[in-house]
Amino acid sequence: MPKEEGGEIPAIALTAYARESDRDQVLAARFQKHVAKPVQPTELLTSIADLLVQKYN
């Protein structure tokens, strides 16, 4: 999507699907990260922090 329509919003897909093909599908859908459940809180926070660093650096 164009930036004006929200195309620049970072997004993490949090799913129950953990196969590599699932990850590839999520990234092909233009999510920046894929995190499979069950997720540890520190893993999720680290993923969020990584996206913020990428977005604002």
CHARMM internal coordinates of N, CA and C (Angstrom, degrees):
IC EDIT
DIST 1 N 1 CA 1.4449
DIST 1 CA 1 C 1.5221
ANGL 1 N 1 CA 1 C 109.46
DIST 1 C 2 N 1.2860
ANGL 1 CA 1 C 2 N 116.74
DIHE 1 N 1 CA 1 C 2 N 149.80
DIST 2 N 2 CA 1.4582
ANGL 1 C 2 N 2 CA 119.78
DIHE 1 CA 1 C 2 N 2 CA 175.49
DIST 2 CA 2 C 1.5329
ANGL 2 N 2 CA 2 C 110.60
DIHE 1 C 2 N 2 CA 2 C -64.28
DIST 2 C 3 N 1.3067
ANGL 2 CA 2 C 3 N 115.93
DIHE 2 N 2 CA 2 C 3 N 156.88
DIST 3 N 3 CA 1.4603
ANGL 2 C 3 N 3 CA 121.50
DIHE 2 CA 2 C 3 N 3 CA -179.82
DIST 3 CA 3 C 1.5224
ANGL 3 N 3 CA 3 C 111.47
DIHE 2 C 3 N 3 CA 3 C -55.27
DIST 3 C 4 N 1.3253
ANGL 3 CA 3 C 4 N 117.34
DIHE 3 N 3 CA 3 C 4 N -38.99
DIST 4 N 4 CA 1.4606
ANGL 3 C 4 N 4 CA 121.72
DIHE 3 CA 3 C 4 N 4 CA -178.76
DIST 4 CA 4 C 1.5302
ANGL 4 N 4 CA 4 C 112.32
DIHE 3 C 4 N 4 CA 4 C -64.02
DIST 4 C 5 N 1.3271
ANGL 4 CA 4 C 5 N 116.86
DIHE 4 N 4 CA 4 C 5 N -21.09
DIST 5 N 5 CA 1.4594
ANGL 4 C 5 N 5 CA 121.60
DIHE 4 CA 4 C 5 N 5 CA -178.90
DIST 5 CA 5 C 1.5286
ANGL 5 N 5 CA 5 C 112.05
DIHE 4 C 5 N 5 CA 5 C -105.15
DIST 5 C 6 N 1.3202
ANGL 5 CA 5 C 6 N 116.00
DIHE 5 N 5 CA 5 C 6 N 16.56
DIST 6 N 6 CA 1.4633
ANGL 5 C 6 N 6 CA 119.56
DIHE 5 CA 5 C 6 N 6 CA 177.49
DIST 6 CA 6 C 1.5053
ANGL 6 N 6 CA 6 C 114.80
DIHE 5 C 6 N 6 CA 6 C 93.23
DIST 6 C 7 N 1.3029
ANGL 6 CA 6 C 7 N 118.02
DIHE 6 N 6 CA 6 C 7 N 11.97
DIST 7 N 7 CA 1.4634
ANGL 6 C 7 N 7 CA 121.89
DIHE 6 CA 6 C 7 N 7 CA -177.58
DIST 7 CA 7 C 1.5143
ANGL 7 N 7 CA 7 C 115.27
DIHE 6 C 7 N 7 CA 7 C -67.90
DIST 7 C 8 N 1.2938
ANGL 7 CA 7 C 8 N 118.01
DIHE 7 N 7 CA 7 C 8 N -9.72
DIST 8 N 8 CA 1.4581
ANGL 7 C 8 N 8 CA 121.58
DIHE 7 CA 7 C 8 N 8 CA -178.82
DIST 8 CA 8 C 1.5293
ANGL 8 N 8 CA 8 C 112.44
DIHE 7 C 8 N 8 CA 8 C -103.76
DIST 8 C 9 N 1.3113
ANGL 8 CA 8 C 9 N 118.26
DIHE 8 N 8 CA 8 C 9 N 12.16
DIST 9 N 9 CA 1.4583
ANGL 8 C 9 N 9 CA 121.34
DIHE 8 CA 8 C 9 N 9 CA -177.77
DIST 9 CA 9 C 1.5237
ANGL 9 N 9 CA 9 C 109.14
DIHE 8 C 9 N 9 CA 9 C -84.08
DIST 9 C 10 N 1.3346
ANGL 9 CA 9 C 10 N 118.10
DIHE 9 N 9 CA 9 C 10 N 120.28
DIST 10 N 10 CA 1.4650
ANGL 9 C 10 N 10 CA 119.87
DIHE 9 CA 9 C 10 N 10 CA 177.43
DIST 10 CA 10 C 1.5224
ANGL 10 N 10 CA 10 C 110.44
DIHE 9 C 10 N 10 CA 10 C -66.46
DIST 10 C 11 N 1.3310
ANGL 10 CA 10 C 11 N 116.11
DIHE 10 N 10 CA 10 C 11 N 142.91
DIST 11 N 11 CA 1.4620
ANGL 10 C 11 N 11 CA 119.87
DIHE 10 CA 10 C 11 N 11 CA -178.35
DIST 11 CA 11 C 1.5203
ANGL 11 N 11 CA 11 C 110.86
DIHE 10 C 11 N 11 CA 11 C -143.58
DIST 11 C 12 N 1.3227
ANGL 11 CA 11 C 12 N 114.77
DIHE 11 N 11 CA 11 C 12 N 141.79
DIST 12 N 12 CA 1.4570
ANGL 11 C 12 N 12 CA 122.58
DIHE 11 CA 11 C 12 N 12 CA 175.64
DIST 12 CA 12 C 1.5170
ANGL 12 N 12 CA 12 C 107.50
DIHE 11 C 12 N 12 CA 12 C -113.71
DIST 12 C 13 N 1.3326
ANGL 12 CA 12 C 13 N 116.60
DIHE 12 N 12 CA 12 C 13 N 129.88
DIST 13 N 13 CA 1.4669
ANGL 12 C 13 N 13 CA 120.60
DIHE 12 CA 12 C 13 N 13 CA 174.74
DIST 13 CA 13 C 1.5269
ANGL 13 N 13 CA 13 C 107.52
DIHE 12 C 13 N 13 CA 13 C -89.72
DIST 13 C 14 N 1.3108
ANGL 13 CA 13 C 14 N 116.02
DIHE 13 N 13 CA 13 C 14 N 117.28
DIST 14 N 14 CA 1.4626
ANGL 13 C 14 N 14 CA 122.64
DIHE 13 CA 13 C 14 N 14 CA 177.99
DIST 14 CA 14 C 1.5247
ANGL 14 N 14 CA 14 C 106.22
DIHE 13 C 14 N 14 CA 14 C -106.29
DIST 14 C 15 N 1.3343
ANGL 14 CA 14 C 15 N 116.04
DIHE 14 N 14 CA 14 C 15 N 106.33
DIST 15 N 15 CA 1.4628
ANGL 14 C 15 N 15 CA 119.88
DIHE 14 CA 14 C 15 N 15 CA -172.51
DIST 15 CA 15 C 1.5230
ANGL 15 N 15 CA 15 C 111.48
DIHE 14 C 15 N 15 CA 15 C -131.88
DIST 15 C 16 N 1.3244
ANGL 15 CA 15 C 16 N 114.94
DIHE 15 N 15 CA 15 C 16 N 167.33
DIST 16 N 16 CA 1.4618
ANGL 15 C 16 N 16 CA 121.27
DIHE 15 CA 15 C 16 N 16 CA 174.82
DIST 16 CA 16 C 1.5249
ANGL 16 N 16 CA 16 C 110.57
DIHE 15 C 16 N 16 CA 16 C -87.47
DIST 16 C 17 N 1.3101
ANGL 16 CA 16 C 17 N 117.24
DIHE 16 N 16 CA 16 C 17 N -5.30
DIST 17 N 17 CA 1.4645
ANGL 16 C 17 N 17 CA 122.13
DIHE 16 CA 16 C 17 N 17 CA -177.66
DIST 17 CA 17 C 1.5219
ANGL 17 N 17 CA 17 C 109.60
DIHE 16 C 17 N 17 CA 17 C -91.63
DIST 17 C 18 N 1.3301
ANGL 17 CA 17 C 18 N 116.41
DIHE 17 N 17 CA 17 C 18 N 122.94
DIST 18 N 18 CA 1.4635
ANGL 17 C 18 N 18 CA 119.80
DIHE 17 CA 17 C 18 N 18 CA -171.36
DIST 18 CA 18 C 1.5283
ANGL 18 N 18 CA 18 C 114.01
DIHE 17 C 18 N 18 CA 18 C -118.82
DIST 18 C 19 N 1.3173
ANGL 18 CA 18 C 19 N 117.38
DIHE 18 N 18 CA 18 C 19 N 4.03
DIST 19 N 19 CA 1.4703
ANGL 18 C 19 N 19 CA 118.36
DIHE 18 CA 18 C 19 N 19 CA -179.79
DIST 19 CA 19 C 1.5291
ANGL 19 N 19 CA 19 C 110.18
DIHE 18 C 19 N 19 CA 19 C -73.70
DIST 19 C 20 N 1.3203
ANGL 19 CA 19 C 20 N 115.25
DIHE 19 N 19 CA 19 C 20 N 158.16
DIST 20 N 20 CA 1.4617
ANGL 19 C 20 N 20 CA 119.91
DIHE 19 CA 19 C 20 N 20 CA 179.09
DIST 20 CA 20 C 1.5281
ANGL 20 N 20 CA 20 C 110.73
DIHE 19 C 20 N 20 CA 20 C -62.35
DIST 20 C 21 N 1.3293
ANGL 20 CA 20 C 21 N 117.07
DIHE 20 N 20 CA 20 C 21 N -35.95
DIST 21 N 21 CA 1.4656
ANGL 20 C 21 N 21 CA 119.65
DIHE 20 CA 20 C 21 N 21 CA 178.68
DIST 21 CA 21 C 1.5312
ANGL 21 N 21 CA 21 C 111.10
DIHE 20 C 21 N 21 CA 21 C -65.59
DIST 21 C 22 N 1.3374
ANGL 21 CA 21 C 22 N 116.99
DIHE 21 N 21 CA 21 C 22 N -33.01
DIST 22 N 22 CA 1.4650
ANGL 21 C 22 N 22 CA 120.43
DIHE 21 CA 21 C 22 N 22 CA 175.76
DIST 22 CA 22 C 1.5225
ANGL 22 N 22 CA 22 C 110.16
DIHE 21 C 22 N 22 CA 22 C -65.83
DIST 22 C 23 N 1.3261
ANGL 22 CA 22 C 23 N 115.77
DIHE 22 N 22 CA 22 C 23 N -43.13
DIST 23 N 23 CA 1.4660
ANGL 22 C 23 N 23 CA 121.00
DIHE 22 CA 22 C 23 N 23 CA 178.05
DIST 23 CA 23 C 1.5312
ANGL 23 N 23 CA 23 C 110.10
DIHE 22 C 23 N 23 CA 23 C -60.52
DIST 23 C 24 N 1.3306
ANGL 23 CA 23 C 24 N 116.02
DIHE 23 N 23 CA 23 C 24 N -45.50
DIST 24 N 24 CA 1.4672
ANGL 23 C 24 N 24 CA 120.14
DIHE 23 CA 23 C 24 N 24 CA 179.50
DIST 24 CA 24 C 1.5221
ANGL 24 N 24 CA 24 C 111.47
DIHE 23 C 24 N 24 CA 24 C -60.65
DIST 24 C 25 N 1.3367
ANGL 24 CA 24 C 25 N 116.17
DIHE 24 N 24 CA 24 C 25 N -39.51
DIST 25 N 25 CA 1.4605
ANGL 24 C 25 N 25 CA 120.49
DIHE 24 CA 24 C 25 N 25 CA 179.62
DIST 25 CA 25 C 1.5280
ANGL 25 N 25 CA 25 C 111.29
DIHE 24 C 25 N 25 CA 25 C -65.59
DIST 25 C 26 N 1.3273
ANGL 25 CA 25 C 26 N 116.31
DIHE 25 N 25 CA 25 C 26 N -41.33
DIST 26 N 26 CA 1.4668
ANGL 25 C 26 N 26 CA 121.27
DIHE 25 CA 25 C 26 N 26 CA 178.63
DIST 26 CA 26 C 1.5305
ANGL 26 N 26 CA 26 C 110.44
DIHE 25 C 26 N 26 CA 26 C -63.37
DIST 26 C 27 N 1.3186
ANGL 26 CA 26 C 27 N 116.68
DIHE 26 N 26 CA 26 C 27 N -44.65
DIST 27 N 27 CA 1.4613
ANGL 26 C 27 N 27 CA 119.60
DIHE 26 CA 26 C 27 N 27 CA 179.97
DIST 27 CA 27 C 1.5304
ANGL 27 N 27 CA 27 C 111.05
DIHE 26 C 27 N 27 CA 27 C -67.91
DIST 27 C 28 N 1.3241
ANGL 27 CA 27 C 28 N 117.01
DIHE 27 N 27 CA 27 C 28 N -33.96
DIST 28 N 28 CA 1.4667
ANGL 27 C 28 N 28 CA 120.38
DIHE 27 CA 27 C 28 N 28 CA 176.51
DIST 28 CA 28 C 1.5259
ANGL 28 N 28 CA 28 C 111.15
DIHE 27 C 28 N 28 CA 28 C -66.02
DIST 28 C 29 N 1.3374
ANGL 28 CA 28 C 29 N 115.73
DIHE 28 N 28 CA 28 C 29 N -26.98
DIST 29 N 29 CA 1.4662
ANGL 28 C 29 N 29 CA 120.50
DIHE 28 CA 28 C 29 N 29 CA 177.08
DIST 29 CA 29 C 1.5301
ANGL 29 N 29 CA 29 C 111.55
DIHE 28 C 29 N 29 CA 29 C -80.98
DIST 29 C 30 N 1.3329
ANGL 29 CA 29 C 30 N 116.42
DIHE 29 N 29 CA 29 C 30 N 4.21
DIST 30 N 30 CA 1.4608
ANGL 29 C 30 N 30 CA 125.50
DIHE 29 CA 29 C 30 N 30 CA 172.94
DIST 30 CA 30 C 1.5194
ANGL 30 N 30 CA 30 C 114.84
DIHE 29 C 30 N 30 CA 30 C 80.15
DIST 30 C 31 N 1.3528
ANGL 30 CA 30 C 31 N 116.66
DIHE 30 N 30 CA 30 C 31 N 19.88
DIST 31 N 31 CA 1.4595
ANGL 30 C 31 N 31 CA 118.81
DIHE 30 CA 30 C 31 N 31 CA 167.03
DIST 31 CA 31 C 1.5180
ANGL 31 N 31 CA 31 C 106.43
DIHE 30 C 31 N 31 CA 31 C -73.28
DIST 31 C 32 N 1.3205
ANGL 31 CA 31 C 32 N 117.34
DIHE 31 N 31 CA 31 C 32 N 151.62
DIST 32 N 32 CA 1.4593
ANGL 31 C 32 N 32 CA 119.92
DIHE 31 CA 31 C 32 N 32 CA 179.82
DIST 32 CA 32 C 1.5268
ANGL 32 N 32 CA 32 C 112.07
DIHE 31 C 32 N 32 CA 32 C -85.26
DIST 32 C 33 N 1.3166
ANGL 32 CA 32 C 33 N 116.83
DIHE 32 N 32 CA 32 C 33 N -27.01
DIST 33 N 33 CA 1.4673
ANGL 32 C 33 N 33 CA 120.90
DIHE 32 CA 32 C 33 N 33 CA -178.20
DIST 33 CA 33 C 1.5153
ANGL 33 N 33 CA 33 C 110.30
DIHE 32 C 33 N 33 CA 33 C -144.20
DIST 33 C 34 N 1.3317
ANGL 33 CA 33 C 34 N 114.23
DIHE 33 N 33 CA 33 C 34 N 155.87
DIST 34 N 34 CA 1.4622
ANGL 33 C 34 N 34 CA 122.02
DIHE 33 CA 33 C 34 N 34 CA 175.71
DIST 34 CA 34 C 1.5223
ANGL 34 N 34 CA 34 C 107.64
DIHE 33 C 34 N 34 CA 34 C -127.17
DIST 34 C 35 N 1.3264
ANGL 34 CA 34 C 35 N 116.18
DIHE 34 N 34 CA 34 C 35 N 126.88
DIST 35 N 35 CA 1.4625
ANGL 34 C 35 N 35 CA 122.17
DIHE 34 CA 34 C 35 N 35 CA 177.34
DIST 35 CA 35 C 1.5260
ANGL 35 N 35 CA 35 C 106.92
DIHE 34 C 35 N 35 CA 35 C -126.20
DIST 35 C 36 N 1.3300
ANGL 35 CA 35 C 36 N 115.74
DIHE 35 N 35 CA 35 C 36 N 124.80
DIST 36 N 36 CA 1.4617
ANGL 35 C 36 N 36 CA 120.52
DIHE 35 CA 35 C 36 N 36 CA -178.74
DIST 36 CA 36 C 1.5227
ANGL 36 N 36 CA 36 C 110.78
DIHE 35 C 36 N 36 CA 36 C -93.36
DIST 36 C 37 N 1.3372
ANGL 36 CA 36 C 37 N 115.23
DIHE 36 N 36 CA 36 C 37 N 143.23
DIST 37 N 37 CA 1.4599
ANGL 36 C 37 N 37 CA 121.20
DIHE 36 CA 36 C 37 N 37 CA 176.48
DIST 37 CA 37 C 1.5203
ANGL 37 N 37 CA 37 C 109.40
DIHE 36 C 37 N 37 CA 37 C -82.25
DIST 37 C 38 N 1.2831
ANGL 37 CA 37 C 38 N 120.20
DIHE 37 N 37 CA 37 C 38 N 153.67
DIST 38 N 38 CA 1.4610
ANGL 37 C 38 N 38 CA 125.61
DIHE 37 CA 37 C 38 N 38 CA -5.67
DIST 38 CA 38 C 1.5242
ANGL 38 N 38 CA 38 C 109.55
DIHE 37 C 38 N 38 CA 38 C -72.83
DIST 38 C 39 N 1.2986
ANGL 38 CA 38 C 39 N 115.19
DIHE 38 N 38 CA 38 C 39 N 140.00
DIST 39 N 39 CA 1.4594
ANGL 38 C 39 N 39 CA 120.96
DIHE 38 CA 38 C 39 N 39 CA -176.73
DIST 39 CA 39 C 1.5302
ANGL 39 N 39 CA 39 C 109.29
DIHE 38 C 39 N 39 CA 39 C -110.39
DIST 39 C 40 N 1.3062
ANGL 39 CA 39 C 40 N 114.54
DIHE 39 N 39 CA 39 C 40 N 140.88
DIST 40 N 40 CA 1.4534
ANGL 39 C 40 N 40 CA 120.44
DIHE 39 CA 39 C 40 N 40 CA 174.10
DIST 40 CA 40 C 1.5295
ANGL 40 N 40 CA 40 C 107.87
DIHE 39 C 40 N 40 CA 40 C -80.25
DIST 40 C 41 N 1.3201
ANGL 40 CA 40 C 41 N 117.36
DIHE 40 N 40 CA 40 C 41 N 140.07
DIST 41 N 41 CA 1.4702
ANGL 40 C 41 N 41 CA 119.65
DIHE 40 CA 40 C 41 N 41 CA -179.46
DIST 41 CA 41 C 1.5336
ANGL 41 N 41 CA 41 C 113.09
DIHE 40 C 41 N 41 CA 41 C -53.98
DIST 41 C 42 N 1.3158
ANGL 41 CA 41 C 42 N 117.74
DIHE 41 N 41 CA 41 C 42 N -39.19
DIST 42 N 42 CA 1.4688
ANGL 41 C 42 N 42 CA 119.20
DIHE 41 CA 41 C 42 N 42 CA -179.67
DIST 42 CA 42 C 1.5229
ANGL 42 N 42 CA 42 C 111.50
DIHE 41 C 42 N 42 CA 42 C -66.71
DIST 42 C 43 N 1.3279
ANGL 42 CA 42 C 43 N 117.69
DIHE 42 N 42 CA 42 C 43 N -33.99
DIST 43 N 43 CA 1.4677
ANGL 42 C 43 N 43 CA 120.39
DIHE 42 CA 42 C 43 N 43 CA 177.33
DIST 43 CA 43 C 1.5229
ANGL 43 N 43 CA 43 C 110.41
DIHE 42 C 43 N 43 CA 43 C -65.47
DIST 43 C 44 N 1.3266
ANGL 43 CA 43 C 44 N 116.68
DIHE 43 N 43 CA 43 C 44 N -43.05
DIST 44 N 44 CA 1.4606
ANGL 43 C 44 N 44 CA 120.28
DIHE 43 CA 43 C 44 N 44 CA 179.21
DIST 44 CA 44 C 1.5272
ANGL 44 N 44 CA 44 C 110.88
DIHE 43 C 44 N 44 CA 44 C -65.79
DIST 44 C 45 N 1.3087
ANGL 44 CA 44 C 45 N 117.13
DIHE 44 N 44 CA 44 C 45 N -44.55
DIST 45 N 45 CA 1.4744
ANGL 44 C 45 N 45 CA 120.32
DIHE 44 CA 44 C 45 N 45 CA 178.63
DIST 45 CA 45 C 1.5161
ANGL 45 N 45 CA 45 C 111.51
DIHE 44 C 45 N 45 CA 45 C -62.54
DIST 45 C 46 N 1.3165
ANGL 45 CA 45 C 46 N 116.96
DIHE 45 N 45 CA 45 C 46 N -39.35
DIST 46 N 46 CA 1.4669
ANGL 45 C 46 N 46 CA 120.76
DIHE 45 CA 45 C 46 N 46 CA 178.03
DIST 46 CA 46 C 1.5251
ANGL 46 N 46 CA 46 C 110.41
DIHE 45 C 46 N 46 CA 46 C -63.75
DIST 46 C 47 N 1.3271
ANGL 46 CA 46 C 47 N 116.61
DIHE 46 N 46 CA 46 C 47 N -41.81
DIST 47 N 47 CA 1.4659
ANGL 46 C 47 N 47 CA 120.54
DIHE 46 CA 46 C 47 N 47 CA 178.48
DIST 47 CA 47 C 1.5201
ANGL 47 N 47 CA 47 C 111.07
DIHE 46 C 47 N 47 CA 47 C -62.49
DIST 47 C 48 N 1.3246
ANGL 47 CA 47 C 48 N 116.60
DIHE 47 N 47 CA 47 C 48 N -42.98
DIST 48 N 48 CA 1.4648
ANGL 47 C 48 N 48 CA 120.99
DIHE 47 CA 47 C 48 N 48 CA 177.95
DIST 48 CA 48 C 1.5248
ANGL 48 N 48 CA 48 C 110.65
DIHE 47 C 48 N 48 CA 48 C -63.17
DIST 48 C 49 N 1.3132
ANGL 48 CA 48 C 49 N 116.50
DIHE 48 N 48 CA 48 C 49 N -45.30
DIST 49 N 49 CA 1.4714
ANGL 48 C 49 N 49 CA 120.49
DIHE 48 CA 48 C 49 N 49 CA 179.17
DIST 49 CA 49 C 1.5218
ANGL 49 N 49 CA 49 C 110.93
DIHE 48 C 49 N 49 CA 49 C -61.50
DIST 49 C 50 N 1.3306
ANGL 49 CA 49 C 50 N 117.80
DIHE 49 N 49 CA 49 C 50 N -40.81
DIST 50 N 50 CA 1.4666
ANGL 49 C 50 N 50 CA 121.24
DIHE 49 CA 49 C 50 N 50 CA 177.90
DIST 50 CA 50 C 1.5244
ANGL 50 N 50 CA 50 C 111.16
DIHE 49 C 50 N 50 CA 50 C -59.67
DIST 50 C 51 N 1.3310
ANGL 50 CA 50 C 51 N 116.50
DIHE 50 N 50 CA 50 C 51 N -42.80
DIST 51 N 51 CA 1.4669
ANGL 50 C 51 N 51 CA 119.22
DIHE 50 CA 50 C 51 N 51 CA 179.36
DIST 51 CA 51 C 1.5232
ANGL 51 N 51 CA 51 C 111.98
DIHE 50 C 51 N 51 CA 51 C -65.39
DIST 51 C 52 N 1.3170
ANGL 51 CA 51 C 52 N 116.16
DIHE 51 N 51 CA 51 C 52 N -38.98
DIST 52 N 52 CA 1.4609
ANGL 51 C 52 N 52 CA 119.44
DIHE 51 CA 51 C 52 N 52 CA 178.39
DIST 52 CA 52 C 1.5196
ANGL 52 N 52 CA 52 C 111.67
DIHE 51 C 52 N 52 CA 52 C -64.74
DIST 52 C 53 N 1.3187
ANGL 52 CA 52 C 53 N 116.57
DIHE 52 N 52 CA 52 C 53 N -40.69
DIST 53 N 53 CA 1.4686
ANGL 52 C 53 N 53 CA 120.21
DIHE 52 CA 52 C 53 N 53 CA 177.79
DIST 53 CA 53 C 1.5208
ANGL 53 N 53 CA 53 C 109.90
DIHE 52 C 53 N 53 CA 53 C -63.34
DIST 53 C 54 N 1.3213
ANGL 53 CA 53 C 54 N 117.25
DIHE 53 N 53 CA 53 C 54 N -44.07
DIST 54 N 54 CA 1.4756
ANGL 53 C 54 N 54 CA 121.28
DIHE 53 CA 53 C 54 N 54 CA 179.28
DIST 54 CA 54 C 1.5316
ANGL 54 N 54 CA 54 C 110.77
DIHE 53 C 54 N 54 CA 54 C -62.55
DIST 54 C 55 N 1.3199
ANGL 54 CA 54 C 55 N 116.28
DIHE 54 N 54 CA 54 C 55 N -41.13
DIST 55 N 55 CA 1.4652
ANGL 54 C 55 N 55 CA 120.86
DIHE 54 CA 54 C 55 N 55 CA -175.81
DIST 55 CA 55 C 1.5284
ANGL 55 N 55 CA 55 C 112.40
DIHE 54 C 55 N 55 CA 55 C -70.27
DIST 55 C 56 N 1.3313
ANGL 55 CA 55 C 56 N 116.83
DIHE 55 N 55 CA 55 C 56 N -39.68
DIST 56 N 56 CA 1.4582
ANGL 55 C 56 N 56 CA 119.87
DIHE 55 CA 55 C 56 N 56 CA -170.29
DIST 56 CA 56 C 1.5327
ANGL 56 N 56 CA 56 C 114.01
DIHE 55 C 56 N 56 CA 56 C -108.08
DIST 56 C 57 N 1.2998
ANGL 56 CA 56 C 57 N 118.02
DIHE 56 N 56 CA 56 C 57 N 10.45
DIST 57 N 57 CA 1.4794
ANGL 56 C 57 N 57 CA 120.32
DIHE 56 CA 56 C 57 N 57 CA 173.48
DIST 57 CA 57 C 1.4827
ANGL 57 N 57 CA 57 C 111.12
DIHE 56 C 57 N 57 CA 57 C -107.64
END
COOR INIT
IC SEED 1 N 1 CA 1 C
IC BUILD
